C-alpha cells in the first residue's frame, strides 16, 4: 500500500530476519503492524507472525472464554472481494469482523470484476476511499500486489493461487494450543505442492519448526519458493526434507497435514490427479510412522481419498478446532492491521 506506516519497537529488526528464533525466543518485543498489507508470510518476520497469533489468542480468550464485548473495529468497514467460492474464509471474516463491531461488505465476481470493467489501479483507489481494508480471495497473486501498490489501506490475501497465509495462521494457533509451543516440532505435508504448502514453507522455519514435504513427481512446490524455504531453514537451523515418498515424510512428524488434491480451477485434471496421487492418502498406516503424539490437520473441505475416516474423525484430528481458529486468526489480523490494540493475555510460548 502507499505510504506504509510502521513503527519498529525493537532496534534488533534493523539487522534483518536471520535466525530470529534464537534472537527473540524469550523476548516480549514486537512490531506494530498497523497499516501493513498481508499478502504472504514470506516478508513477515517471526516476531510479527507471533504477534498476530498472540492477538488472535488474546481475542479468543477475552471474547469466547470471558464473554467480553470488544468493539475494537467499531466504525471500520471491510471490502471482501471473492473471485473463488468459500465457506470458512467468508464466514470467519464476516462473523469475526462484525463481532468486533465492524461492517464487512461481500463482493463476488457478479459485483466486481477485478481488472475487467475497471482497472485494478482504479478499483484500489475507489476502495481506499470507501473502506478501511480489503480482504481479497483471487486467482492471481499479481492482482493482490497491484491492489496493495495502489491502495492506501491494508490489503489482506484471503487466498491466491500462490499463497494462503490466513489459513496457516489458524494452523499455527491450533498447533500452539495443542502442544503449548511450536519450536522444535516437525510438520509433515503429504499432498499437492499448492498455495497452502507455500505459506507453510515461507514461515515454519521462522518458528524453529522442521518441515517434511512429500509430493508426487510433477506436483512439487514452486521452485523459487523452495529455494527461499531452504534459505530460511539454513538461517534458522531447521530441517527441510523434500521427497516423493509419503511414508518417509511422515516419519517422526508431530503434525500430519494434507489438503485437496484438486484445487479450484483444476477440475478438468481431476481424473489424472487422482491417479497421480495414489498412495498419498493419510491413513493409520501413515500415522504409525509419525511421533506418538501426532495430530492431523486439513484446511477443508476434505475428500476421503485425501485422508480416510479413521484418521479424519479420530481424537488426534484437530480439523474442526483448526476451522474455528480461522475466525480468531482473521480477527487478530484485522485488529493488528487496523488498530493500536495491545494484547492483555500473557504472551504464549512459541
Phi and psi in degrees as GROMACS dihedral restraints (atoms count N, CA, C in turn):
[ dihedral_restraints ]
;  ai    aj    ak    al  type     phi  dphi    fc
    3     4     5     6     1   -70.8    20    10
    4     5     6     7     1   143.8    20    10
    6     7     8     9     1    55.0    20    10
    7     8     9    10     1    51.5    20    10
    9    10    11    12     1   -56.4    20    10
   10    11    12    13     1   135.8    20    10
   12    13    14    15     1  -114.8    20    10
   13    14    15    16     1   109.7    20    10
   15    16    17    18     1  -136.4    20    10
   16    17    18    19     1   129.3    20    10
   18    19    20    21     1  -101.0    20    10
   19    20    21    22     1   123.6    20    10
   21    22    23    24     1   -93.3    20    10
   22    23    24    25     1   120.9    20    10
   24    25    26    27     1   -84.6    20    10
   25    26    27    28     1   -23.6    20    10
   27    28    29    30     1  -127.4    20    10
   28    29    30    31     1   126.5    20    10
   30    31    32    33     1   -63.5    20    10
   31    32    33    34     1   -18.1    20    10
   33    34    35    36     1   -60.8    20    10
   34    35    36    37     1   -22.9    20    10
   36    37    38    39     1   -66.3    20    10
   37    38    39    40     1   -18.3    20    10
   39    40    41    42     1   -63.6    20    10
   40    41    42    43     1   -19.2    20    10
   42    43    44    45     1   -97.5    20    10
   43    44    45    46     1    16.9    20    10
   45    46    47    48     1    92.1    20    10
   46    47    48    49     1  -166.6    20    10
   48    49    50    51     1  -110.1    20    10
   49    50    51    52     1     8.2    20    10
   51    52    53    54     1   -75.5    20    10
   52    53    54    55     1   136.2    20    10
   54    55    56    57     1    50.1    20    10
   55    56    57    58     1    41.0    20    10
   57    58    59    60     1   -63.1    20    10
   58    59    60    61     1   -31.3    20    10
   60    61    62    63     1   -57.4    20    10
   61    62    63    64     1   -40.5    20    10
   63    64    65    66     1   -75.1    20    10
   64    65    66    67     1   -40.7    20    10
   66    67    68    69     1   -66.8    20    10
   67    68    69    70     1   -35.5    20    10
   69    70    71    72     1  -120.1    20    10
   70    71    72    73     1    19.4    20    10
   72    73    74    75     1   -52.8    20    10
   73    74    75    76     1   -35.4    20    10
   75    76    77    78     1  -122.4    20    10
   76    77    78    79     1    17.3    20    10
   78    79    80    81     1   -83.9    20    10
   79    80    81    82     1   145.6    20    10
   81    82    83    84     1  -100.9    20    10
   82    83    84    85     1     4.8    20    10
   84    85    86    87     1   -78.7    20    10
   85    86    87    88     1   157.1    20    10
   87    88    89    90     1  -157.6    20    10
   88    89    90    91     1   165.2    20    10
   90    91    92    93     1   -93.5    20    10
   91    92    93    94     1   137.9    20    10
   93    94    95    96     1   -72.6    20    10
   94    95    96    97     1   128.8    20    10
   96    97    98    99     1  -104.8    20    10
   97    98    99   100     1     2.6    20    10
   99   100   101   102     1   -56.5    20    10
  100   101   102   103     1   128.0    20    10
  102   103   104   105     1    91.9    20    10
  103   104   105   106     1    -7.4    20    10
  105   106   107   108     1   -76.8    20    10
  106   107   108   109     1   156.0    20    10
  108   109   110   111     1   -89.0    20    10
  109   110   111   112     1   159.0    20    10
  111   112   113   114     1  -129.9    20    10
  112   113   114   115     1    88.8    20    10
  114   115   116   117     1   -99.0    20    10
  115   116   117   118     1   -31.7    20    10
  117   118   119   120     1  -158.8    20    10
  118   119   120   121     1   154.0    20    10
  120   121   122   123     1   -82.6    20    10
  121   122   123   124     1    -3.6    20    10
  123   124   125   126     1   -59.4    20    10
  124   125   126   127     1   -41.0    20    10
  126   127   128   129     1  -100.8    20    10
  127   128   129   130     1    18.1    20    10
  129   130   131   132     1  -103.4    20    10
  130   131   132   133     1   133.5    20    10
  132   133   134   135     1   -75.7    20    10
  133   134   135   136     1   168.4    20    10
  135   136   137   138     1   -58.1    20    10
  136   137   138   139     1   -45.6    20    10
  138   139   140   141     1   -66.6    20    10
  139   140   141   142     1   -33.7    20    10
  141   142   143   144     1   -68.9    20    10
  142   143   144   145     1   -40.8    20    10
  144   145   146   147     1   -67.0    20    10
  145   146   147   148     1   -41.8    20    10
  147   148   149   150     1   -60.7    20    10
  148   149   150   151     1   -38.0    20    10
  150   151   152   153     1   -64.7    20    10
  151   152   153   154     1   -41.5    20    10
  153   154   155   156     1   -59.0    20    10
  154   155   156   157     1   -42.4    20    10
  156   157   158   159     1   -68.6    20    10
  157   158   159   160     1   -36.6    20    10
  159   160   161   162     1   -62.1    20    10
  160   161   162   163     1   -47.1    20    10
  162   163   164   165     1   -62.3    20    10
  163   164   165   166     1   -41.4    20    10
  165   166   167   168     1   -60.8    20    10
  166   167   168   169     1   -46.1    20    10
  168   169   170   171     1   -63.2    20    10
  169   170   171   172     1   -38.8    20    10
  171   172   173   174     1   -63.4    20    10
  172   173   174   175     1   -46.8    20    10
  174   175   176   177     1   -65.0    20    10
  175   176   177   178     1   -40.0    20    10
  177   178   179   180     1   -61.7    20    10
  178   179   180   181     1   -42.7    20    10
  180   181   182   183     1   -67.6    20    10
  181   182   183   184     1   -47.9    20    10
  183   184   185   186     1   -69.7    20    10
  184   185   186   187     1   -37.4    20    10
  186   187   188   189     1   -87.6    20    10
  187   188   189   190     1   -49.9    20    10
  189   190   191   192     1   -77.6    20    10
  190   191   192   193     1   -45.3    20    10
  192   193   194   195     1   -84.0    20    10
  193   194   195   196     1   -43.1    20    10
  195   196   197   198     1   -94.4    20    10
  196   197   198   199     1   -13.6    20    10
  198   199   200   201     1    73.5    20    10
  199   200   201   202     1    23.2    20    10
  201   202   203   204     1   -75.4    20    10
  202   203   204   205     1   151.7    20    10
  204   205   206   207     1  -103.8    20    10
  205   206   207   208     1   120.0    20    10
  207   208   209   210     1  -123.1    20    10
  208   209   210   211     1    91.0    20    10
  210   211   212   213     1   -80.0    20    10
  211   212   213   214     1    56.0    20    10
  213   214   215   216     1   -68.4    20    10
  214   215   216   217     1   -22.8    20    10
  216   217   218   219     1  -110.8    20    10
  217   218   219   220     1    19.9    20    10
  219   220   221   222     1   -59.2    20    10
  220   221   222   223     1   131.3    20    10
  222   223   224   225     1    85.1    20    10
  223   224   225   226     1    -2.1    20    10
  225   226   227   228     1   -98.7    20    10
  226   227   228   229     1   146.6    20    10
  228   229   230   231     1  -126.1    20    10
  229   230   231   232     1   147.9    20    10
  231   232   233   234     1  -127.5    20    10
  232   233   234   235     1   129.0    20    10
  234   235   236   237     1   -93.3    20    10
  235   236   237   238     1   123.8    20    10
  237   238   239   240     1  -108.4    20    10
  238   239   240   241     1   110.1    20    10
  240   241   242   243     1  -107.1    20    10
  241   242   243   244     1   115.8    20    10
  243   244   245   246     1  -121.8    20    10
  244   245   246   247     1   108.2    20    10
  246   247   248   249     1   -84.7    20    10
  247   248   249   250     1   -21.3    20    10
  249   250   251   252     1  -115.6    20    10
  250   251   252   253     1   146.3    20    10
  252   253   254   255     1   -65.2    20    10
  253   254   255   256     1   158.9    20    10
  255   256   257   258     1  -162.0    20    10
  256   257   258   259     1   146.6    20    10
  258   259   260   261     1  -110.7    20    10
  259   260   261   262     1   -63.6    20    10
  261   262   263   264     1   -68.4    20    10
  262   263   264   265     1   -43.3    20    10
  264   265   266   267     1   -64.6    20    10
  265   266   267   268     1   -45.3    20    10
  267   268   269   270     1   -65.3    20    10
  268   269   270   271     1   -50.8    20    10
  270   271   272   273     1   -65.2    20    10
  271   272   273   274     1   -42.3    20    10
  273   274   275   276     1   -65.6    20    10
  274   275   276   277     1   -38.2    20    10
  276   277   278   279     1   -72.5    20    10
  277   278   279   280     1   -46.5    20    10
  279   280   281   282     1   -64.0    20    10
  280   281   282   283     1   -48.4    20    10
  282   283   284   285     1   -70.0    20    10
  283   284   285   286     1   -39.2    20    10
  285   286   287   288     1   -66.6    20    10
  286   287   288   289     1   -45.2    20    10
  288   289   290   291     1   -65.2    20    10
  289   290   291   292     1   -41.3    20    10
  291   292   293   294     1   -68.2    20    10
  292   293   294   295     1   -36.9    20    10
  294   295   296   297     1   -60.9    20    10
  295   296   297   298     1   -28.1    20    10
  297   298   299   300     1   -93.3    20    10
  298   299   300   301     1    11.0    20    10
  300   301   302   303     1    92.5    20    10
  301   302   303   304     1     1.1    20    10
  303   304   305   306     1   -89.8    20    10
  304   305   306   307     1   175.3    20    10
  306   307   308   309     1  -122.7    20    10
  307   308   309   310     1   106.8    20    10
  309   310   311   312     1   -88.9    20    10
  310   311   312   313     1   141.0    20    10
  312   313   314   315     1  -120.7    20    10
  313   314   315   316     1   123.6    20    10
  315   316   317   318     1   -97.6    20    10
  316   317   318   319     1   126.4    20    10
  318   319   320   321     1  -125.2    20    10
  319   320   321   322     1   125.8    20    10
  321   322   323   324     1  -101.8    20    10
  322   323   324   325     1  -176.1    20    10
  324   325   326   327     1   -66.9    20    10
  325   326   327   328     1   -17.1    20    10
  327   328   329   330     1   -77.4    20    10
  328   329   330   331     1   -20.6    20    10
  330   331   332   333     1   -96.6    20    10
  331   332   333   334     1   -35.4    20    10
  333   334   335   336     1  -147.7    20    10
  334   335   336   337     1   130.0    20    10
  336   337   338   339     1  -113.4    20    10
  337   338   339   340     1   103.2    20    10
  339   340   341   342     1   -58.9    20    10
  340   341   342   343     1   120.8    20    10
  342   343   344   345     1    75.1    20    10
  343   344   345   346     1     8.6    20    10
  345   346   347   348     1  -105.3    20    10
  346   347   348   349     1   -73.3    20    10
  348   349   350   351     1   -75.7    20    10
  349   350   351   352     1   -22.1    20    10
  351   352   353   354     1  -146.7    20    10
  352   353   354   355     1   143.3    20    10
  354   355   356   357     1   -65.2    20    10
  355   356   357   358     1   153.0    20    10
  357   358   359   360     1   -58.2    20    10
  358   359   360   361     1   -37.7    20    10
  360   361   362   363     1   -60.3    20    10
  361   362   363   364     1   -46.5    20    10
  363   364   365   366     1   -69.1    20    10
  364   365   366   367     1   -40.7    20    10
  366   367   368   369     1   -58.7    20    10
  367   368   369   370     1   -43.5    20    10
  369   370   371   372     1   -60.1    20    10
  370   371   372   373     1   -40.6    20    10
  372   373   374   375     1   -74.0    20    10
  373   374   375   376     1   -35.0    20    10
  375   376   377   378     1   -65.1    20    10
  376   377   378   379     1   -47.6    20    10
  378   379   380   381     1   -61.5    20    10
  379   380   381   382     1   -34.7    20    10
  381   382   383   384     1   -64.4    20    10
  382   383   384   385     1   -29.8    20    10
  384   385   386   387     1   -84.9    20    10
  385   386   387   388     1   -13.9    20    10
  387   388   389   390     1  -114.7    20    10
  388   389   390   391     1   -20.7    20    10
  390   391   392   393     1  -132.7    20    10
  391   392   393   394     1   171.9    20    10
  393   394   395   396     1  -101.4    20    10
  394   395   396   397     1   -15.9    20    10
  396   397   398   399     1  -164.7    20    10
  397   398   399   400     1   162.4    20    10
  399   400   401   402     1  -129.9    20    10
  400   401   402   403     1   131.3    20    10
  402   403   404   405     1  -112.7    20    10
  403   404   405   406     1   119.6    20    10
  405   406   407   408     1  -120.5    20    10
  406   407   408   409     1   132.2    20    10
  408   409   410   411     1  -113.4    20    10
  409   410   411   412     1   103.5    20    10
  411   412   413   414     1  -131.2    20    10
  412   413   414   415     1   174.2    20    10
  414   415   416   417     1   -83.8    20    10
  415   416   417   418     1   -50.3    20    10
  417   418   419   420     1  -100.2    20    10
  418   419   420   421     1   124.9    20    10
  420   421   422   423     1   -59.4    20    10
  421   422   423   424     1   -32.4    20    10
  423   424   425   426     1   -62.6    20    10
  424   425   426   427     1   -30.4    20    10
  426   427   428   429     1   -65.3    20    10
  427   428   429   430     1   -40.2    20    10
  429   430   431   432     1   -63.6    20    10
  430   431   432   433     1   -39.7    20    10
  432   433   434   435     1   -65.8    20    10
  433   434   435   436     1   -38.4    20    10
  435   436   437   438     1   -66.5    20    10
  436   437   438   439     1   -44.7    20    10
  438   439   440   441     1   -57.2    20    10
  439   440   441   442     1   -44.5    20    10
  441   442   443   444     1   -66.4    20    10
  442   443   444   445     1   -36.0    20    10
  444   445   446   447     1   -68.0    20    10
  445   446   447   448     1   -37.2    20    10
  447   448   449   450     1   -95.3    20    10
  448   449   450   451     1   -22.8    20    10
  450   451   452   453     1   -81.8    20    10
  451   452   453   454     1   155.3    20    10
  453   454   455   456     1  -106.0    20    10
  454   455   456   457     1    11.5    20    10
  456   457   458   459     1  -124.9    20    10
  457   458   459   460     1   161.5    20    10
  459   460   461   462     1   -64.0    20    10
  460   461   462   463     1   137.6    20    10
  462   463   464   465     1  -112.3    20    10
  463   464   465   466     1   127.7    20    10
  465   466   467   468     1  -116.6    20    10
  466   467   468   469     1   132.4    20    10
  468   469   470   471     1   -79.6    20    10
  469   470   471   472     1   109.6    20    10
  471   472   473   474     1   -86.8    20    10
  472   473   474   475     1    -4.5    20    10
  474   475   476   477     1   148.2    20    10
  475   476   477   478     1   137.3    20    10
  477   478   479   480     1  -139.3    20    10
  478   479   480   481     1   176.5    20    10
  480   481   482   483     1   -65.3    20    10
  481   482   483   484     1   -20.0    20    10
  483   484   485   486     1   -97.0    20    10
  484   485   486   487     1   -37.0    20    10
  486   487   488   489     1  -141.4    20    10
  487   488   489   490     1   159.3    20    10
  489   490   491   492     1  -144.3    20    10
  490   491   492   493     1    68.4    20    10
  492   493   494   495     1   -63.7    20    10
  493   494   495   496     1   -36.7    20    10
  495   496   497   498     1   -71.0    20    10
  496   497   498   499     1   -24.0    20    10
  498   499   500   501     1   -67.6    20    10
  499   500   501   502     1   -42.2    20    10
  501   502   503   504     1   -70.1    20    10
  502   503   504   505     1   -31.8    20    10
  504   505   506   507     1   -60.8    20    10
  505   506   507   508     1   -41.1    20    10
  507   508   509   510     1   -64.6    20    10
  508   509   510   511     1   -38.7    20    10
  510   511   512   513     1   -62.0    20    10
  511   512   513   514     1   -46.4    20    10
  513   514   515   516     1   -65.4    20    10
  514   515   516   517     1   -39.1    20    10
  516   517   518   519     1   -63.1    20    10
  517   518   519   520     1   -41.1    20    10
  519   520   521   522     1   -64.0    20    10
  520   521   522   523     1   -43.4    20    10
  522   523   524   525     1   -64.5    20    10
  523   524   525   526     1   -43.5    20    10
  525   526   527   528     1   -63.9    20    10
  526   527   528   529     1   -40.6    20    10
  528   529   530   531     1   -62.5    20    10
  529   530   531   532     1   -35.2    20    10
  531   532   533   534     1   -79.0    20    10
  532   533   534   535     1   -49.2    20    10
  534   535   536   537     1   -92.7    20    10
  535   536   537   538     1   -20.9    20    10
  537   538   539   540     1    85.5    20    10
  538   539   540   541     1     0.4    20    10
  540   541   542   543     1  -168.1    20    10
  541   542   543   544     1   170.8    20    10
  543   544   545   546     1  -119.0    20    10
  544   545   546   547     1   -35.0    20    10
  546   547   548   549     1   -58.2    20    10
  547   548   549   550     1   132.4    20    10
  549   550   551   552     1    89.7    20    10
  550   551   552   553     1   -10.8    20    10
  552   553   554   555     1   -77.6    20    10
  553   554   555   556     1   157.2    20    10
  555   556   557   558     1  -115.4    20    10
  556   557   558   559     1   123.5    20    10
  558   559   560   561     1   -97.6    20    10
  559   560   561   562     1   132.7    20    10
  561   562   563   564     1  -114.6    20    10
  562   563   564   565     1   115.7    20    10
  564   565   566   567     1   -98.9    20    10
  565   566   567   568     1   123.9    20    10
  567   568   569   570     1  -126.3    20    10
  568   569   570   571     1   104.3    20    10
  570   571   572   573     1   157.8    20    10
  571   572   573   574     1  -144.3    20    10
  573   574   575   576     1   -81.0    20    10
  574   575   576   577     1   146.3    20    10
  576   577   578   579     1   -83.1    20    10
  577   578   579   580     1    70.7    20    10
  579   580   581   582     1  -107.8    20    10
  580   581   582   583     1  -165.1    20    10
  582   583   584   585     1   -64.3    20    10
  583   584   585   586     1   -35.9    20    10
  585   586   587   588     1   -65.7    20    10
  586   587   588   589     1   -45.8    20    10
  588   589   590   591     1   -60.6    20    10
  589   590   591   592     1   -42.2    20    10
  591   592   593   594     1   -55.8    20    10
  592   593   594   595     1   -40.1    20    10
  594   595   596   597     1   -69.6    20    10
  595   596   597   598     1   -34.7    20    10
  597   598   599   600     1   -64.4    20    10
  598   599   600   601     1   -44.3    20    10
  600   601   602   603     1   -61.4    20    10
  601   602   603   604     1   -31.1    20    10
  603   604   605   606     1   -85.4    20    10
  604   605   606   607     1     2.5    20    10
  606   607   608   609     1  -141.8    20    10
  607   608   609   610     1   -27.2    20    10
  609   610   611   612     1   -58.5    20    10
  610   611   612   613     1   -46.4    20    10
  612   613   614   615     1   -62.7    20    10
  613   614   615   616     1   -28.8    20    10
  615   616   617   618     1   -64.5    20    10
  616   617   618   619     1   -22.5    20    10
  618   619   620   621     1   -93.5    20    10
  619   620   621   622     1    -1.2    20    10
  621   622   623   624     1    80.6    20    10
  622   623   624   625     1    21.5    20    10
  624   625   626   627     1   -94.2    20    10
  625   626   627   628     1   143.8    20    10
  627   628   629   630     1   -88.3    20    10
  628   629   630   631     1   152.1    20    10
  630   631   632   633     1  -133.8    20    10
  631   632   633   634     1   122.9    20    10
  633   634   635   636     1  -107.0    20    10
  634   635   636   637     1   130.7    20    10
  636   637   638   639     1  -125.7    20    10
  637   638   639   640     1   124.3    20    10
  639   640   641   642     1  -122.6    20    10
  640   641   642   643     1   119.8    20    10
  642   643   644   645     1  -132.8    20    10
  643   644   645   646     1   152.0    20    10
  645   646   647   648     1   -64.4    20    10
  646   647   648   649     1   156.7    20    10
  648   649   650   651     1   -61.0    20    10
  649   650   651   652     1   132.4    20    10
  651   652   653   654     1    94.2    20    10
  652   653   654   655     1    -6.7    20    10
  654   655   656   657     1  -121.3    20    10
  655   656   657   658     1    24.5    20    10
  657   658   659   660     1   -68.5    20    10
  658   659   660   661     1   159.2    20    10
  660   661   662   663     1   -67.1    20    10
  661   662   663   664     1   166.2    20    10
  663   664   665   666     1   -50.4    20    10
  664   665   666   667     1   132.7    20    10
  666   667   668   669     1   -66.1    20    10
  667   668   669   670     1   -39.0    20    10
  669   670   671   672     1   -69.0    20    10
  670   671   672   673     1   -35.2    20    10
  672   673   674   675     1   -72.2    20    10
  673   674   675   676     1   -30.3    20    10
  675   676   677   678     1   -63.1    20    10
  676   677   678   679     1   -42.2    20    10
  678   679   680   681     1   -64.9    20    10
  679   680   681   682     1   -39.7    20    10
  681   682   683   684     1   -64.0    20    10
  682   683   684   685     1   -40.6    20    10
  684   685   686   687     1   -64.3    20    10
  685   686   687   688     1   -39.1    20    10
  687   688   689   690     1   -61.9    20    10
  688   689   690   691     1   -39.6    20    10
  690   691   692   693     1   -68.1    20    10
  691   692   693   694     1   -43.7    20    10
  693   694   695   696     1   -58.3    20    10
  694   695   696   697     1   -43.7    20    10
  696   697   698   699     1   -64.1    20    10
  697   698   699   700     1   -41.1    20    10
  699   700   701   702     1   -64.3    20    10
  700   701   702   703     1   -45.1    20    10
  702   703   704   705     1   -66.5    20    10
  703   704   705   706     1   -33.4    20    10
  705   706   707   708     1  -102.5    20    10
  706   707   708   709     1     3.3    20    10
  708   709   710   711     1    69.6    20    10
  709   710   711   712     1    34.2    20    10
  711   712   713   714     1  -110.9    20    10
  712   713   714   715     1   169.5    20    10
  714   715   716   717     1  -101.9    20    10
  715   716   717   718     1   134.2    20    10
  717   718   719   720     1  -123.1    20    10
  718   719   720   721     1   115.4    20    10
  720   721   722   723     1  -111.7    20    10
  721   722   723   724     1   128.8    20    10
  723   724   725   726     1  -123.8    20    10
  724   725   726   727     1   127.3    20    10
  726   727   728   729     1  -150.3    20    10
  727   728   729   730     1   167.1    20    10
  729   730   731   732     1  -105.5    20    10
  730   731   732   733     1    10.8    20    10
  732   733   734   735     1  -111.0    20    10
  733   734   735   736     1   106.8    20    10
  735   736   737   738     1   -61.9    20    10
  736   737   738   739     1   -31.3    20    10
  738   739   740   741     1   -71.4    20    10
  739   740   741   742     1   -35.6    20    10
  741   742   743   744     1   -64.3    20    10
  742   743   744   745     1   -40.4    20    10
  744   745   746   747     1   -67.2    20    10
  745   746   747   748     1   -32.6    20    10
  747   748   749   750     1   -75.3    20    10
  748   749   750   751     1   -19.4    20    10
  750   751   752   753     1   -59.2    20    10
  751   752   753   754     1   117.0    20    10
  753   754   755   756     1    76.4    20    10
  754   755   756   757     1     8.3    20    10
  756   757   758   759     1   -75.4    20    10
  757   758   759   760     1   142.3    20    10
  759   760   761   762     1   -87.8    20    10
  760   761   762   763     1   -30.0    20    10
  762   763   764   765     1  -129.2    20    10
  763   764   765   766     1   118.4    20    10
  765   766   767   768     1   -97.5    20    10
  766   767   768   769     1   127.3    20    10
  768   769   770   771     1  -132.8    20    10
  769   770   771   772     1   139.0    20    10
  771   772   773   774     1  -144.3    20    10
  772   773   774   775     1   179.5    20    10
  774   775   776   777     1  -153.0    20    10
  775   776   777   778     1  -177.3    20    10
  777   778   779   780     1   -59.6    20    10
  778   779   780   781     1   146.3    20    10
  780   781   782   783     1   -88.6    20    10
  781   782   783   784     1   -16.6    20    10
  783   784   785   786     1  -128.5    20    10
  784   785   786   787     1    98.4    20    10
  786   787   788   789     1   -78.9    20    10
  787   788   789   790     1   167.3    20    10
  789   790   791   792     1   -59.1    20    10
  790   791   792   793     1   130.7    20    10
  792   793   794   795     1    96.4    20    10
  793   794   795   796     1    -6.4    20    10
  795   796   797   798     1  -112.3    20    10
  796   797   798   799     1    16.9    20    10
  798   799   800   801     1   -58.6    20    10
  799   800   801   802     1   -34.3    20    10
  801   802   803   804     1   -69.5    20    10
  802   803   804   805     1   -17.5    20    10
  804   805   806   807     1   -93.2    20    10
  805   806   807   808     1     2.3    20    10
  807   808   809   810     1   -55.1    20    10
  808   809   810   811     1   -49.5    20    10
  810   811   812   813     1   -59.1    20    10
  811   812   813   814     1   -45.8    20    10
  813   814   815   816     1   -66.0    20    10
  814   815   816   817     1   -42.1    20    10
  816   817   818   819     1   -63.7    20    10
  817   818   819   820     1   -41.8    20    10
  819   820   821   822     1   -61.2    20    10
  820   821   822   823     1   -34.4    20    10
  822   823   824   825     1   -71.7    20    10
  823   824   825   826     1   -43.8    20    10
  825   826   827   828     1   -67.5    20    10
  826   827   828   829     1   -27.6    20    10
  828   829   830   831     1   -95.0    20    10
  829   830   831   832     1    10.8    20    10
  831   832   833   834     1   -58.5    20    10
  832   833   834   835     1   131.1    20    10
  834   835   836   837     1    94.4    20    10
  835   836   837   838     1    -3.6    20    10
  837   838   839   840     1   -99.2    20    10
  838   839   840   841     1     0.2    20    10
  840   841   842   843     1   -64.5    20    10
  841   842   843   844     1   133.5    20    10
  843   844   845   846     1   -83.9    20    10
  844   845   846   847     1   122.3    20    10
  846   847   848   849     1  -131.0    20    10
  847   848   849   850     1   179.6    20    10
  849   850   851   852     1   -64.6    20    10
  850   851   852   853     1   -25.6    20    10
  852   853   854   855     1   -62.8    20    10
  853   854   855   856     1   -42.2    20    10
  855   856   857   858     1   -63.8    20    10
  856   857   858   859     1   -46.5    20    10
  858   859   860   861     1   -65.4    20    10
  859   860   861   862     1   -28.3    20    10
  861   862   863   864     1   -62.6    20    10
  862   863   864   865     1   -22.9    20    10
  864   865   866   867     1   -86.6    20    10
  865   866   867   868     1   -14.0    20    10
  867   868   869   870     1   -77.5    20    10
  868   869   870   871     1   175.7    20    10
  870   871   872   873     1   -63.4    20    10
  871   872   873   874     1   152.1    20    10
  873   874   875   876     1   -56.6    20    10
  874   875   876   877     1   -28.4    20    10
  876   877   878   879     1   -98.8    20    10
  877   878   879   880     1    27.4    20    10
  879   880   881   882     1   -60.5    20    10
  880   881   882   883     1   153.2    20    10
  882   883   884   885     1  -129.9    20    10
  883   884   885   886     1   164.1    20    10
  885   886   887   888     1  -122.3    20    10
  886   887   888   889     1   137.9    20    10
  888   889   890   891     1  -129.6    20    10
  889   890   891   892     1   149.2    20    10
  891   892   893   894     1  -155.0    20    10
  892   893   894   895     1   132.5    20    10
  894   895   896   897     1   -75.5    20    10
  895   896   897   898     1   -13.2    20    10
  897   898   899   900     1    69.8    20    10
  898   899   900   901     1   151.7    20    10
  900   901   902   903     1   -74.0    20    10
  901   902   903   904     1   151.8    20    10
  903   904   905   906     1  -107.5    20    10
  904   905   906   907     1   143.5    20    10
  906   907   908   909     1  -113.7    20    10
  907   908   909   910     1   144.6    20    10
  909   910   911   912     1   -58.7    20    10
  910   911   912   913     1   -27.8    20    10
  912   913   914   915     1   -68.3    20    10
  913   914   915   916     1   -20.4    20    10
  915   916   917   918     1   -81.5    20    10
  916   917   918   919     1   -39.2    20    10
  918   919   920   921     1  -153.4    20    10
  919   920   921   922     1   134.1    20    10
  921   922   923   924     1   -78.2    20    10
  922   923   924   925     1   166.9    20    10
  924   925   926   927     1   -61.6    20    10
  925   926   927   928     1   -33.8    20    10
  927   928   929   930     1   -60.8    20    10
  928   929   930   931     1   -41.0    20    10
  930   931   932   933     1   -79.7    20    10
  931   932   933   934     1   -45.3    20    10
  933   934   935   936     1   -61.5    20    10
  934   935   936   937     1   -36.6    20    10
  936   937   938   939     1  -104.3    20    10
  937   938   939   940     1    10.9    20    10
  939   940   941   942     1   -81.4    20    10
  940   941   942   943     1   164.3    20    10
  942   943   944   945     1   -61.0    20    10
  943   944   945   946     1   -21.4    20    10
  945   946   947   948     1   -82.4    20    10
  946   947   948   949     1    -7.8    20    10
  948   949   950   951     1   -85.7    20    10
  949   950   951   952     1   120.0    20    10
  951   952   953   954     1  -109.2    20    10
  952   953   954   955     1    27.7    20    10
  954   955   956   957     1   -64.8    20    10
  955   956   957   958     1   -32.3    20    10
  957   958   959   960     1   -83.3    20    10
  958   959   960   961     1   -30.3    20    10
  960   961   962   963     1   -65.1    20    10
  961   962   963   964     1   -41.3    20    10
  963   964   965   966     1   -59.7    20    10
  964   965   966   967     1   -43.8    20    10
  966   967   968   969     1   -63.7    20    10
  967   968   969   970     1   -43.3    20    10
  969   970   971   972     1   -61.2    20    10
  970   971   972   973     1   -37.9    20    10
  972   973   974   975     1   -68.2    20    10
  973   974   975   976     1   -12.7    20    10
  975   976   977   978     1   -58.3    20    10
  976   977   978   979     1   -39.7    20    10
  978   979   980   981     1   -66.0    20    10
  979   980   981   982     1   -48.0    20    10
  981   982   983   984     1   -68.3    20    10
  982   983   984   985     1   -34.8    20    10
  984   985   986   987     1   -74.7    20    10
  985   986   987   988     1   -37.2    20    10
  987   988   989   990     1   -68.7    20    10
  988   989   990   991     1   -33.0    20    10
  990   991   992   993     1   -64.0    20    10
  991   992   993   994     1   -41.4    20    10
  993   994   995   996     1   -62.0    20    10
  994   995   996   997     1   -39.9    20    10
  996   997   998   999     1   -63.8    20    10
  997   998   999  1000     1   -49.2    20    10
  999  1000  1001  1002     1   -64.0    20    10
 1000  1001  1002  1003     1   -42.4    20    10
 1002  1003  1004  1005     1   -63.7    20    10
 1003  1004  1005  1006     1   -40.3    20    10
 1005  1006  1007  1008     1   -68.0    20    10
 1006  1007  1008  1009     1   -38.1    20    10
 1008  1009  1010  1011     1   -83.8    20    10
 1009  1010  1011  1012     1   -18.7    20    10
 1011  1012  1013  1014     1  -116.1    20    10
 1012  1013  1014  1015     1    -8.5    20    10
 1014  1015  1016  1017     1  -137.7    20    10
 1015  1016  1017  1018     1   175.6    20    10
 1017  1018  1019  1020     1  -102.1    20    10
 1018  1019  1020  1021     1    22.9    20    10
 1020  1021  1022  1023     1   -59.8    20    10
 1021  1022  1023  1024     1   138.3    20    10
 1023  1024  1025  1026     1  -116.4    20    10
 1024  1025  1026  1027     1   129.5    20    10
 1026  1027  1028  1029     1   -61.8    20    10
 1027  1028  1029  1030     1   143.9    20    10
 1029  1030  1031  1032     1   -95.4    20    10
 1030  1031  1032  1033     1   -24.7    20    10
 1032  1033  1034  1035     1   -68.3    20    10
 1033  1034  1035  1036     1   141.0    20    10
 1035  1036  1037  1038     1   -56.4    20    10
 1036  1037  1038  1039     1   136.6    20    10
 1038  1039  1040  1041     1   -57.9    20    10
 1039  1040  1041  1042     1   126.0    20    10
 1041  1042  1043  1044     1   -64.9    20    10
 1042  1043  1044  1045     1   158.8    20    10
 1044  1045  1046  1047     1   -82.1    20    10
 1045  1046  1047  1048     1   131.1    20    10
